Amino acid sequence: MARRIRPLLWHPHTYAVRQKAEIGLFHLERAGIQRSVAAIAAVVTVLTLSLVLTAQTKHSFRVFADEKRVVQIYVDGEQRNVVSSASTVKDILTENGVEVRKGDVVEPELDTAVDQPNYNVNVYRAAPAVVVDSGKFTQVVTGYRSARKIAAAAGVTLYPEDKAELEQVQDFQPSRTLGYKVTVDRAVPVQLVVSGELYNLRTQSATVGELLQEKKIEYSPEDLQGLTAETALTPGARVVLSKIVQETQVVLEDIAPNTQTIYDANMEAGKTETRREGVTGRKQVTYLVEKTPGQPDKRSVLDEKVLVGSIDAIVVRGTKIVTRSGQPSPEQWAKLRFCEAGGNYGNKRNPLYRGAYQFNYSTWNNYGGYYDPADAPPEVQDAAAFALYARRGAQPWPVCGRYLR
């Protein structure tokens, strides 16, 4: 309305005042529009930020759930629990300041991928050891705790018939070490001649009679030429057996393939698959045949030669814990292990119950090819425990089994 009123007198000052008033009104209207636009933009910005933060939160949770893992590190039996996103055993140890020195033994191996929510790593520190073989002392520094593996690390070759005993020593003077001592009991190399055929053997037998009994060879005293059953065996001894009713036979036989088991942490526990079929081999076997009229022939093996080696079958067995309704979670299994053995897979404190799950020998039953449960890698012990739980539930662990319920 004010714009239509014209002053009675025109004056420069009056015109300037009116012009400023009109410009001010225009600016006020423009400012109001700008504030409305700014308010709408602010609301849109807040909604956008909310969506972004929600997506980031979900992504962050996914990263945590997928990449962070609970890892139990055992260094010579001492436990350390850590949380890590490292992808290999080597990276986990490096991340936590565990240096792997020359001679140390790490299970699983350093390049093993870590892809489970819970994982166990064992580090056996290298320790001095001595191998005593026929009066010869061979020093070595190694993380192995098996007599034959320590001997191999020291470059000492053992034959299957040789015996090796491991003991921990504290007195330096007699053993020349303060770590571990492996005492080798060598089998005696002897020659056995049967029906004119010569066989080179190794044996722990002390006498001629014990050797023939070991080879399941029946004989009469007159069959021995210049020897008796009580004759002591010495390295390089020659035992000649002449028996008219005996002969040797050479036959070809199949060699049945063995089965290698690989434990796969990416496959669900309890599942198995055959990765490679076994292939049968061939061998030449020499038998000593005793012929008795009116009775079946008696045969004993004198020698075997492998012509074509068999190829082992490879079976993959899963160890991954997949939690379903009514089944224990990885955390429950970890609590069970801690309750049973302090979480130590190498636990050997009890002579009857061994390893992280305290298996007795009859229940363990040489699982995975390991006689002592405490000598088996963590993934093998885990697989055995999962299989046992699938059959019998928590019953095998009468006290600590409460963590699985």
Secondary structure, DSSP 4 states (H G I P E B T S, - for coil): -GGG---SS--HHHHHHHHHHHHHHHHHHHHHHHHHHHHHHHHHHHHHHHHHHHHHHHHHHHHHHHH-EEEEEEETTEEEEEEE--SBHHHHHHHTT----TT-EEES-TT-B--SSEEEEEEE--EEEEEEETTEEEEEEES--SHHHHHHHTT----TT-EEEEEE---HHHHS-SSEEEEEEPPEEEEEEETTEEEEEEE--SBHHHHHHHTT----GGGBSS--TTPBP-TT-EEEE--TTEEEEEEEEEE---EEEEEEEEEETT-EEEEE--B-EEEEEEEEEE--TTS--EEEEEEEEEEE--B-EEEEEEEE----TTS--HHHHHHHHHHHHTT-TT--SSSSEETTTTEEHHHHTTGGG-SSGGGS-HHHHHHHHHHHHHHHTTTTSTTGGGGG-
